[in-house]
Amino acid sequence: MSTPASGSVQAATTVVALAIERHLTVATAESLTAGLVAATLANTPGASGMLQGGVVAYQNSVKAGVLGVPADLLAAVGSVDGGVAGAMADGARRACGSDVGISTTGVAGPEPHDGKAVGTVFIGVATPAAVSSFEYRFSGDRQAIREQACEAAMARLLAALDDVGYRS
């Protein structure tokens, strides 16, 4: 089993502290990272005060059936897409009853997938106010791409928590 990169670990410490300080909860939906984001958060002391849960949705059937990603969207664009990432994050937020949802989907390689090049990654973020996604191009082997995606997810999660503000 892999261990998160040190940048992810440091970011997770900040994410957990900020979420707890602001009384916010987080849920994950992961394809590309297959639980690495949730595990990185859970490895942080205090995570039980903010991490609601997560879904590893490697297959499109899980993205659609569990997270509610529209099947017609998956059929039209494939699994590696910003709209899919946003829907995954929103699905995790709803399924786990959290304030913020974060998702990862992409191509770790060694071959392209759904017409997307190796290293193409989308991070989805869902809050009560908005659903958005962010595209990245990472390089390296499978593990390096997955670790970079985890770091990017932590950065996007930190920004989302900052934007959401406090919940009483």
C-alpha positions as CSV (number, residue, x, y, z in Angstrom):
1,M,0.0,0.0,0.0
2,S,1.2,3.4,-0.8
3,T,1.8,6.2,1.6
4,P,0.7,9.8,0.9
5,A,3.3,12.3,-0.2
6,S,4.6,14.6,2.5
7,G,2.8,17.6,0.8
8,S,-0.5,15.8,1.1
9,V,0.1,15.0,4.7
10,Q,0.9,18.6,5.6
11,A,-2.1,19.8,3.7
12,A,-4.3,17.2,5.4
13,T,-3.3,18.5,8.8
14,T,-4.4,22.0,7.8
15,V,-7.6,20.8,6.2
16,V,-8.6,18.8,9.3
17,A,-7.8,21.6,11.6
18,L,-9.7,24.2,9.5
19,A,-12.8,21.9,9.0
20,I,-13.0,21.3,12.8
21,E,-12.5,24.9,13.6
22,R,-15.3,25.9,11.3
23,H,-17.6,22.9,12.2
24,L,-17.6,21.7,8.7
25,T,-17.7,18.1,7.4
26,V,-16.2,16.5,4.3
27,A,-16.9,13.5,2.1
28,T,-14.8,12.0,-0.7
29,A,-15.6,10.4,-4.0
30,E,-12.6,8.8,-5.6
31,S,-11.9,7.0,-8.8
32,L,-8.3,7.7,-9.8
33,T,-7.0,7.9,-6.2
34,A,-9.0,4.9,-5.0
35,G,-9.3,6.0,-1.4
36,L,-6.0,7.8,-1.1
37,V,-7.6,11.2,-0.3
38,A,-9.9,9.7,2.4
39,A,-7.0,7.7,3.8
40,T,-4.7,10.8,3.9
41,L,-7.4,12.7,5.8
42,A,-8.1,9.7,8.1
43,N,-4.4,9.4,9.0
44,T,-4.6,12.9,10.5
45,P,-5.3,13.1,14.2
46,G,-8.8,14.6,14.7
47,A,-10.1,13.5,11.3
48,S,-13.1,11.8,13.0
49,G,-14.3,15.3,13.8
50,M,-14.8,16.2,10.1
51,L,-14.5,13.2,7.8
52,Q,-18.0,11.9,7.1
53,G,-17.1,9.1,4.7
54,G,-16.1,8.3,1.2
55,V,-16.9,6.3,-1.9
56,V,-14.3,4.6,-4.1
57,A,-16.1,4.7,-7.4
58,Y,-13.7,3.1,-9.8
59,Q,-16.4,1.8,-12.2
60,N,-19.0,3.9,-14.0
61,S,-21.8,1.8,-12.5
62,V,-20.7,2.9,-9.0
63,K,-20.4,6.5,-10.2
64,A,-24.0,6.4,-11.5
65,G,-25.6,4.0,-9.0
66,V,-24.1,5.2,-5.7
67,L,-23.0,8.8,-6.5
68,G,-25.8,9.8,-8.9
69,V,-23.6,10.8,-11.8
70,P,-26.0,10.9,-14.7
71,A,-25.5,7.8,-16.9
72,D,-26.1,9.9,-20.0
73,L,-23.2,12.2,-19.0
74,L,-20.9,9.2,-18.5
75,A,-22.0,7.8,-21.8
76,A,-21.4,11.1,-23.6
77,V,-18.0,12.1,-22.1
78,G,-16.6,9.1,-20.3
79,S,-15.4,9.0,-16.7
80,V,-12.5,11.5,-17.1
81,D,-14.3,14.8,-17.3
82,G,-14.9,17.9,-15.3
83,G,-18.7,17.5,-15.3
84,V,-18.3,13.9,-14.0
85,A,-15.9,15.1,-11.3
86,G,-18.3,17.8,-10.1
87,A,-21.2,15.3,-10.0
88,M,-19.1,12.8,-8.1
89,A,-18.2,15.5,-5.5
90,D,-21.9,16.5,-5.2
91,G,-22.9,12.9,-4.9
92,A,-20.5,12.2,-2.1
93,R,-21.7,15.4,-0.3
94,R,-25.3,14.3,-0.5
95,A,-24.7,10.5,0.2
96,C,-22.6,11.3,3.3
97,G,-24.5,14.3,4.5
98,S,-21.4,16.5,4.5
99,D,-20.8,20.2,4.0
100,V,-18.1,19.7,1.3
101,G,-17.5,17.0,-1.2
102,I,-14.2,16.4,-3.0
103,S,-13.6,14.0,-5.9
104,T,-10.9,12.7,-8.1
105,T,-11.1,11.2,-11.6
106,G,-8.4,10.8,-14.2
107,V,-5.9,8.7,-16.0
108,A,-3.0,7.3,-14.1
109,G,-1.8,5.1,-17.0
110,P,-0.1,3.3,-18.4
111,E,-2.5,3.8,-21.3
112,P,-4.9,6.7,-22.2
113,H,-8.5,6.2,-21.1
114,D,-11.7,7.6,-22.6
115,G,-9.6,9.5,-25.2
116,K,-7.7,11.4,-22.4
117,A,-4.0,11.3,-22.1
118,V,-2.1,9.8,-19.1
119,G,-1.8,12.4,-16.4
120,T,-5.2,14.1,-17.1
121,V,-6.9,14.6,-13.8
122,F,-10.1,16.4,-12.7
123,I,-10.8,17.4,-9.1
124,G,-14.4,18.1,-8.3
125,V,-15.6,20.2,-5.4
126,A,-19.2,20.5,-4.1
127,T,-20.4,22.9,-1.4
128,P,-23.9,24.0,-0.5
129,A,-23.3,27.1,-2.8
130,A,-21.7,25.6,-5.9
131,V,-20.3,22.6,-7.7
132,S,-17.1,23.1,-9.7
133,S,-14.2,21.1,-11.2
134,F,-10.6,21.8,-12.0
135,E,-8.4,20.2,-14.7
136,Y,-4.8,19.2,-14.2
137,R,-2.0,17.6,-16.2
138,F,0.4,15.6,-14.1
139,S,3.4,13.5,-15.1
140,G,5.2,10.4,-13.8
141,D,4.2,6.8,-13.2
142,R,0.8,5.7,-11.9
143,Q,1.8,6.3,-8.3
144,A,3.3,9.7,-8.9
145,I,0.1,10.8,-10.8
146,R,-2.1,9.5,-8.0
147,E,0.0,11.3,-5.3
148,Q,-0.1,14.5,-7.3
149,A,-3.9,14.2,-7.6
150,C,-4.2,13.7,-3.8
151,E,-2.1,16.8,-3.2
152,A,-4.3,18.8,-5.6
153,A,-7.4,17.5,-3.9
154,M,-6.1,18.7,-0.5
155,A,-5.4,22.1,-1.9
156,R,-8.8,22.4,-3.5
157,L,-10.4,21.1,-0.3
158,L,-8.6,23.7,1.7
159,A,-9.8,26.5,-0.6
160,A,-13.4,25.1,-0.5
161,L,-13.4,25.1,3.3
162,D,-12.1,28.6,3.3
163,D,-14.9,29.7,1.0
164,V,-17.7,27.9,2.9
165,G,-16.9,29.7,6.1
166,Y,-18.3,28.7,9.5
167,R,-21.2,26.5,10.3
168,S,-22.7,26.8,13.7
